[in-house]
Amino acid sequence: MSYREPVHTTAACAPLPQFSQAVKYNGTVYCSGAIGIDPATDNLIPGTVTDRARVALQNLKDVLEAAGSSLDRVVKANVFLADMKDFVAFNVAWDEFFPIDPKPVDFTTCLLSQVNN
């Protein structure tokens, strides 16, 4: 019988209390969203879109590794940007973390509004 197994690591930023960093089910890892928050400070890192994307992707990598997986097993990603003008800057980091083909398929869109702390 399959069951949902929560995944948690202190290497990545903590999720909001309502969410898991990831859940493993039937051999598949389902990850929550990853953003450019430094897990050591719980603050959004300063810097460029590329800098924040690198931290977000590192957080995702750390969660996947805690689940016994890795970035090279990612098949699909949903990317949400605050502004589509950031698409090129985001892809600089994306290409660093996914350098080898086949790269994951992705869906990239722009958020219409942002949630502020």
MOFEN-V758322 format. One record per pair of residues at least 6 apart in sequence whose ideal C-beta (glycine too) atoms are under 7 Angstrom apart, sorted by the first residue. I is the first residue (numbers start at 1). J is the second residue. Records with the same first field share a line. If there is no record, write none. Layout:
I=J, J
//
This chain:
2=25, 26
4=23, 25
5=23, 24
6=20, 23
7=20, 21, 22, 23, 24, 29, 63, 66, 67
8=21, 66
9=21, 62, 63, 66
10=39
11=39, 62, 66
12=21, 39, 59, 62, 63
13=37, 39, 42, 59
14=42
15=21, 32
19=32
20=32
21=32, 63
22=29, 30, 31, 32, 63, 67
23=30
24=67
29=64, 67, 69
31=60, 63, 64
34=56, 57, 59, 60
35=56
36=44, 45, 52, 53, 55, 56
37=43, 44
38=45, 55
39=59
45=51, 52, 55
48=89
49=86, 89, 90
50=89, 92, 93
53=90, 93, 94
54=93, 96
57=93, 97
61=71, 97
64=70, 71
71=97, 98
74=104
75=104, 105
76=104, 105, 106
77=104, 106
78=107
79=90, 106, 107, 108
80=109, 111
81=87, 90, 108, 110
82=111, 114
83=110
84=110
87=108
98=104
//
